[in-house]
Amino acid sequence: MTRRGVLLTLGALIAIGAIAAWWFYTFERVEEDVAAPLRGEARYNPLFGLKKALEARGIAVESRPNLNIKAMALGDDDTLILDADVRSLSAADAGALVDWIEDGGSLVFALPPGAEGRGGELIDALDLSVVAHTNCLSWPLAGKEKAEHCFHFAFIPKADEAKEFDVLLGTREDGYYLGRRSHGDGDWTALGDLHFLHTTELKRPGYAEFAWQVLSPVIGEGKVHLVYAADVPPLYVLLVKRGWPALVPALLALLAWFWARSQRFGPLLPLAPADRRALREHIRAAGEFTFRRRRAAALYAPVRRAFDERLRRDDPALAALDGEALVAALAARSGHSPALVRVALNPFDLTDPERFFVTIKTLTELRTRP
């Protein structure tokens, strides 16, 4: 190895050693907690965290993806948390829930989103109307921090019924986002939404305490039934949200294939002229050639022959005339001057282009005029 090569190698080793020393000197090992993705039931049950929290308090809990009143066997001291669109309830289910509340049950449900003018059977049975209005509720945390949750829908009870509620949060003008009212031996609680009870929200500071403040007054000695909406998004939504890492390369590959298989802009060689029959051009060229050869009489003869045949067929009496009598009759019928008709019938000096044109034109008009 030459001296220059040795120096380059030594310089590279020194640089690598300096980088390694800087790395180990400034590197600091720290521990960080990373939230793992939800697995099992927690992936499809948004109330799974609430279920575990209630079980930890010694409360019997049962969760299901849909409302089946017969299978649930609701007891008089039970509590039902309905985190589903109440517009999907039938009139029979809504009536059964109202009867169960009168017997002592406690119902907690969310207002249906976007249900202005169409709240469903349960909303109608409870004499409520739903409005779209954002109301934000905040509560203090440790120190000077605050937690906040916004409800985007509210309800308005019928006139003179607001005083019947045990709890009402909101205003009459904008609507109430939380309301609890006794009904028979039981009670029901309506909220703008139940998102603050979801597993992901309960992890936020202050949300667990807020959820317990809302639920603790209505949870009795019976079982708590959690009903969540296990709605599966459409396939195209899942493909866009979850499958885009595979869709984007597939789309690029498809576009590349289209580009490879598509025709280029313009041919590589000029197109060969297409065969065509220019009959008019041939006739015109033949006539010009014949006229230049001073054979204008040969061009006049077939036009005069066609005129005579047409005249004999259409007007035999006029065709029988001759000389000046024929000229006068044709001039009177066509409106041309006798001199012009005479030149057309007895032409002279057809080698003059202008005279030839006038002669042929006049004879053609005499032949075609009725």
N, C-alpha and C positions, 0 to 999 in steps of 0.2 A: 504494500500500500504506500502510496506517495505521501510526502509530508503534508500536502494540501488536504488529502483525504483524511489523514489522521486528525488534523485540526478541525475539519468539518464534523467528524464523528464525535470528537471531544466536546465541541460546542453544542451539538445536539443533546448529548448526555447531560451536560450542565444545565441546559434549558429545561429538560424533562425533570431533572432532579429538583430544580427551583420550583417548578409548578407543583410537583408532588409535595414538597415541603410546605409551600403556601397552603395547599389544600388541607393537609392534615393539621396544620396549625390553626386554621380558621374554621375547620369543620366542627360542628357541635351536634351531638346526638340528642334529639328531643323526642318525646312521646306525644302523639296526637291521636285523639279519638275521632274516628270517622264513622258516621252513621251507616250501618249496613242496610241494604235494601230490604224492604219488607218481604217476608216469606210466609208460606202457608196461608192460613185463614186471614192473616192481617193484610194480604195483598188484595183481597176482594171484599172484605168486611171493614168498612170505614169506622165502625163502632167497636172494633176488636179491643182497642186500648181502654175504652170505657167499660167494656165487659170485664177485663182483667182488673181494673181499678175497683169495680163494685164487688167482684169476687174476693179481692183482698180485704174488703171491709166486712166480709162474712155475709154478703147478700146473695141470694139465689138469683142467678141470671140465666136467661135463655135467649139466644139470638137466632134469627131466621131471615132469609132473603125476601120473603113476601108475607103478606098478611093473610093468615088462614085462621079465622076466629074459632072454627070448630076444633081444629087440631091443637090450637094453643090452650084451649080450656081456661079462659081467663077467670081468675077468682075475684071475689069482691075487694080484697085488699091488695090486688096486684097493680103494678104500674106498667103502662105500655108507652114506650118511646118510639114514635113512628117517624122515622127518617126516610120517608118516601113521598112521592107526589100524591097528595090526597085526592087529586082529581081522578086517579085511577080506581078509587073506591066506588063500588056500586051502591045503589040506594039501600039494598039489603044490608051491606056491610056497615054503611053509615048509621042506619037505624039500630043495628046490633051494638055498635060502639056507644051510641047515645044511651041505650038501655043499660049497658054495662056500667057506664059512668053513674047513672042514677042509682044503681045498686051498690055503689061504693068504689068503683074503679077510678084510677087516675090516668089521664091521657095527656101525653106531651107530644105535640106535633109541630111541623114546620109549615109555614104558609107556602102554597104552591107558587113557584116562580112564574112571572108573566101571566098571571091569572086574572087580570082586571076584567070584570064582567063575566068571568067563567071560573068560579072558585071550586066547583064540584059539589057533590051531594053533602059531604060533611060540613063544608063551609056554610052552605045554605041551611043545614039543620041547626047550626049554632048561631044563625042570624048575624053572620059577618060578611063584610065585603073587603076584598083585597085591593090594595093600591100599591103602585111602584113608587117608593120614596126611600132614599138612603138616610138612615139614622145610625150614628156612630156612638158607641158607649165606651167610655174609658174609666179605668179604675187604677188606683195607685199601687205601685210595687215597692219593694224595699228601696230606701233612699228616695231620690227624686224622680225615678223612672215611673213610667205609666204604661199600662197595657191598653190596647184598643181593639174593638171588634165592631165592624160595620154590618148592619142589616140593610138589605136593599129592597125589602118588601115589608109592608105594614098592613094592619087591618083596621077597619072602622066598624064598631058595633052599631046596631040600630039606635035610633034616637032614644034618649032617656034610659039606656041600658048600661052606660059606662059606670054609673054609680053602683051597679050590681057586682062589679069586679073587685076581687080582693087585692090584686096587684095590677097596675097599668103603668107602662113606661112608654112615653111618647106624648103626642099632642093630638087633639081632636082634628085640627086642620091637616096635619101631615100624616096622621095615622099612628097607631101604637105598634111597636115592634115586640113587645112582651106583654102578655096579659094572662092572668090566672083567675078563674071564676069557679065557684061552687055550682054543682048541678046535681040536685038530689042528695044522695049520700056521698057522692064523689066529687071530682073536680077535673077540669081540663085546663091545659096551659098551651097557649099559642105563641110561637116565636117567629121572627122574620126568617130564620133558618136555624138549622142545627149543626152547622159546620164547626162550631166551637167544641162540639162533642166528638169530632173525628180524631182518629189516632194521631195524625200529623199535627193537628192544632193543640191537642192536649200536651204536647211536648214544649209548647211555647210558654214563656214565663207568665204566670198568673192565670192561665186558661183553666188549669185543673181546679183552682180555687173558685173561679167564676162558675164553672160547670157544677161544682158541688153546691154552691149557693142557689143555683136554679133548680137542681134536682132534689136536694135534701128535704124541702118542705113537702114534696109529693110522694116520696118513696116511703111506703108503709111497711108493714110486717110481711107482706106477701112477696111474690116473685116479681122480678123486673124482666119484662119482655122487650127485647131490642129487635126492631124490624128495620132493615136497611134495604136500599134499592140496589140490587145486583144487576144493574143494567150494563150490558156488554156494548161497547161502542161499535159503530158500523165498521166493516172490514176496511173501507178506504181510510177511515180515521186511524185505525191501528197501523195501517201500512205507512201513513204519513208520519205518525208519531214515533213508531218503533222501527219501521223498516227502511227509513231513509238512508242508512249507511249502505244498504244493498241496492236500493232503488237508484241512487245517484250514479254509481258505476255502471249499472245496467243501462240507464238512459244514455250515458256517454258512449257506451259500446254500441247501442242501437243507432245513435246519430252517426257514429263513425262508419257503421255498416251501410247506412243510407247514403253517406257521402261516397263510399267506395263503389256502391252499385249504381249510383245515379249517373245520368248522362252529363258530359261536360258542357260548358257554355260554348256552343258553336262547334261545328265539325272541324276535324283536323284538315281535311281537304275540301275544296269548294264543290258544291253539288253540281252534278252534270245537268245541263239544260234539258228540261223536259220537252218531249216531242209534242208539237202542236200543229194544227192545220189552220194556217192563216189564209183562208180562201179569198177573203176580200182583198188582202194585200197582193195576192197572186193575180187576181183579176185586174186590179188597178195597175200593177206593173205591166201586165200584158197589154192593157189598153194604151198606156203611155208609150210602150215600145212600138205598137202598131201605128199610133199617131205620129211618132217621130219618123217612122218609115214612110210618111206621106201617104198613108192608106186610110185616111179618115172616112172614105166612102164605105170601106168594109165595116167600120164601126157603126156607120149610120144605117146600113142596110137591115140588120136584124131589129133595130128599134122601129124602122118604118114598117117592116113586115109584121111585127107585133101590133102596131097601131092599126094597120089595114085589117088584120084578123079580128081584132076587138071591135072595130067599127062595123064589119060585116055581120058579126054575131049579135051585137047589141042594137044596131040601127041599119037594117038592110036598105031602107029607102034612102038614107043619107049616104050610104056607101055607093049607091048607084050613080050619084052625081059625079061630075067631073069638071075640072078646070075652075073658072071663077065662081061657078055656082057652088061647088064644094067649099071653096075658100070662104065665101060669104056665109054659108050655112054654119060652118065650124066657128067662124068669128062670132056670129050671133049667139051660138050656143055656149061658147066658152068665155066670152067677154074680152077676148084678145082683139087687137087691131087686125084688120085684113092683111096689112103688110107683114106683120109678124107671122101670121098663119101661112101666108104665101111663101115666106122664106123657109118655114119649117117643112112645107110639102115639096117645095122645089128649091133645094139648097144650092148654093154656089160658093166657091172658094172656101171649102171646109178646112183648108190647111190653116186658116186663121184660128187660133185657139179660142178667142173670145166669140167669134161667129159660130164656131162649132159648139161651144157650150150653150149659147142661146138657142141654137137650132134643136139640140138634143133635149134641152129643158122644156121648150115649147111643145115639142112632139110628145114628150112624156106626159105633160099636163093635159094635152088634148086626148091622150089615150085613157088616162085615169079619170077624167072628169065625166060624170054621168050625163 
